[in-house]
């Protein structure tokens, strides 16, 4: 356990013993709460609200829309909350809104995306993983398993964090890598991956950037073209279905960035800051952790509960 997480645990314990004080915290992300990944983030946010007694609102644009997200941040600033949590998938687009929040004296913590720009924008700290390094680690792992020709399936091109994942994967993999763009739709992902496999039979590796949206459809695509057992599949993030495939040996691994913590910890930190002036002294890395066949079975239940 890092000293940052120990500080969070100590702060929660202290809060439990201290008189409850009201805090108003707004969370603005680029991910909708009905998305399998972001629903886990939202669960972490809700648990932190319950544990701290804070009033917390979770907001996101209906689609990946940086103009709409900037407007949501501006609206949050106008409420003068005790703290603001933001994801930063597009630094150029969101910088003005985040800097307005900081200029207004609102404590800001970034999460999930934006670790490279968070401090420059005036945020107190970032909770998340380094996406390039996580991609590199995944690429190295799949190369060690024998992969030579890969596709990196990106369901949200333009999201800097996802682009960095593919860039890191390409560096770590070392072999031939093609970035395959697709929509944020499992059916289209399956069709796109199926077409890629049919057009290039040398593809032996698939790197997905989301478990439910890309990882599971990629498994279906591999099975559809009759190449189950021949093509290795790894993905960022976890879902019950993908974890079951990892446990069964039909997928290589899922990368757990522990998004529950990405929702939970910033709210706790901002509540502690509002009440007691407590805040960690630096960024908190929530991942990456490679969940392989040995660990997959025990993680499935927690994933089904919306925690992993």
N, C-alpha and C positions, 0 to 999 in steps of 0.2 A: 504494500500500500504506500503510495507516494505521500510526501508531507503535505501536499495540497489536499489530497482526499482526507488525510487525517485531520486537517484543519476544518474541513467541511463537517466531518463527523462530530468533532468537538463543538463546533458552532451549533449544530442541531441539538446536541445534548444540553448545551448552555441555554438555548432558546426554550427547551422543554421545562427548564427550571426557572426561567425568568417570566415576568408578567407579559402576556401577549400584547403586541402592539400592531396596529393596522399598517399594512403596506399595500400600495397599489403598483403592480408590475404589469407591463405589457410585453408580450412576446410576438415579434413579427418575423415570420420566416417566408421563404419562397415555396414551401411545401404544404400542400393541403392536408388537413387532418384525416381525410379519408384515404390517403395514400398509405399503403402498408408500412412503408418506412416511417413516414411522418406521424402515423398514428401512435407508434411507439414513443416518438419524441413527445407527443401530446400527453401520453400516459405519464411520462416522467414529469412534465410540467404540472399536471394535475396532482400527482403525488407530492411534489414539492409544495404546492399551494396548501394541500391538506396538512402537511407536516409543519409548515411555518405559520399557518393561519393567514397568509397573504391573500389578497384579492388579485387574481391573475387572469388576464385575457389573452387568448391565443388568436392571432389573426394571420391570414395569408391570402394572396390574390387567388382568384379562381383558376388561373393558369400561370405558367411561368412568364410573368409579366413584370419587368423591372420598373416601369412607369407606375403601375398600380401599387407595387410594393413600396416605392418611394412615397407615394401618397399616404399609404397606411402608416409609415413611419412618421410623416409630418402630422397626421391626425393624432398619433400617440403622443407626440411632443406637445401638442396643444392641450392635452389632458393633464400635463405636468405630473407624470407618474413618479413614484419613488425609484423606479428603475426600468430600464428598457433592455430587452434581449433581442438581438438581430442575427440572422444569417446574412452572409455577404457573398452571394454567388457571382455578382458582377460589381467589382470595386468601383469602376468609373461611374456606373449608373447610380450607385447607392451612396457614394461618398458625400455629396452635398447634404442629403437628408440626415445621415448619421452625424455629420459634423454640426448640423443645426441642433441636433439633440444634445451633443456634448456642450456646445456653446450656451445652451439654455440651462446648463447645470444639472442635466439628468445623467446619472451613472449608467453607462452602457457596457454590456458584456456581449461579445459576439460568440456564436456557436456554429458548429457544423462546417461552415465554409468561411474563408477570409482570414485564416491564421497569419497570412503573409502581410496583410494590410491593417489588421485590427488595431495595433498599437498606433500606427500612423494616423488613424482616424480619431484617436482619443479614447478608445475603449479601455476599460480597466484590465481586461484579460480575454483570452479566447479558450473555449472548451471544445475540443474536437481532435481530429487527427490530421497529420500532414499528408495531403492527398497524393502528392508526387511520390513521396517515400513509400506510402502504402502500395501504390501501383508498382513501384520498382520491386518491392519485396514480393508481390504477387507474381511479377514477371520472372524473377529469379527462381521462385518455387516451381513454376510450371516448366521452365527450361530444365531444371534439375530432374523433373519427371519425364523428360524426353521430348518436350514440345519443340518444334522447329518452325512451324508456319501457323500464324494466329490471326484472329480477328478480335478487335476490341469494339464491343457493341455499345454505342453511346446513344442513350434514349433522350438526351437533353443537350444537344450541341449548343454551345454558347454559355452553358453553366461552367464557369471557370474551374470549379472543383472537379467536375466530371472530365473536362478536357485534360486537367493535370493528371488524373488517374490514368488515362490512356497514354499520356506522354511518359509518365513514370514506368508504366507497364512496358512500353516499347523499349526503354533504356534497359530495364532489368531483364527482359526476355532475350534480347540480343539477336533473335532470328528475324524472320519476315513477319511484319505486323501491318495489317490494314485496319484503319478505323472505319467502322461501318455505322453510319448515322441512321437512326430510326425515330419513330414517334414514341411518345410515352403511352404506348398501348400494347399489351401483351400479344394480341392477335397479330398486329403488324410486325412486332419483333420476331415472332415465330416464322412468319412468311418471309421476312428479310433474311433471317439466318438460314432458313431452308434454301433460299435462292443462292446465298453465298456458298453454302456447302455443295450445292449442285454444280455451281459454275467453277469451283476450284476444289477438286478432290484431294489436294495436298494439305488443306487445312486440317490440322490435328489438335488445335487448341482454340478455345473460346474464352475470352475474358469479358464477363458481364459487369455492368456498373450498378446493378440493383438485382436483388434476389428474386422477388416476386415478378417484377416487370420484365426482367431480362434473363435471369438465371433459369427459372422454371420453363419459360418458352423456348430457351435454347436447348434444354434437355429434350423437349418435345420435338424440336426440329431435327436433332441428331437421330432420334428414334425414327422419325418420319422418313429419313433418307437411308435408313438401314445401317447406320454407322455407330450404334451404341457399343461402347467398350473400346472404340477406336479414337474418339475425339474427347480430349480432356476439357472439362468445364469448371472454371472458377468464377466466383462472383464477389463483388462487394456486397456487404450486408447479408442479412439472414431472413429466411422465411421458413415456416414449418415444412412446406413441401420441398424446398431445396435442401434443408437439413436432413430430411429423410433420404433424399438421393445421395447425399454425402455419406450418411450412415450405411447405405446399401452399397456404396462403392461406385455408383453411376455418375457421381460428380466429385471433383477433387477437393474443394474447400470453399468455405464462405469467409469473407473478411468481416469480422465484427468490429465496428467502430463504436459500439456501445452507445447507440443514439439515445437510449433511455437516460443515460447520464448527461447527454447533451441538452436534454430538456430539463432534467432535475437540478443539476448543479448550479447553472446560472441563476435560477430563481432563488435557490437557497442562499447563494452568495449575495445577491442583491437584497434579499430580506435581512440577512445578517448585517450588511452594510448600512441599510436604512435604520436598523434598530440599535446596533452596537458599534458601527464603524469598522467592522471586521471584513477583510477581503484578502484572498490569497495574493501572494506577491508576484505571481507570474501565470503563464498559460498552463492549462491542465490538459494533458494528452489523454483522450478517451480511447485511443486505438493506435495502430491496428493490431488485431489479434486474429490469427488464422485458425479457424475451426475446421479441423480435419476429421477423418472417419473416427478416430479414437474418442473425440470429444462430442461429436455431433448428436449422439443419442440423448445425452443428458441435457443438451441445450434445447431440444425440440419442444419440451413441455413449456419452458420459459418463453420460447418464441410464440407458442400458441396463446400464452397469457398476455402477450404484448409487452414483454419486458426485454427480451433479447431479439 
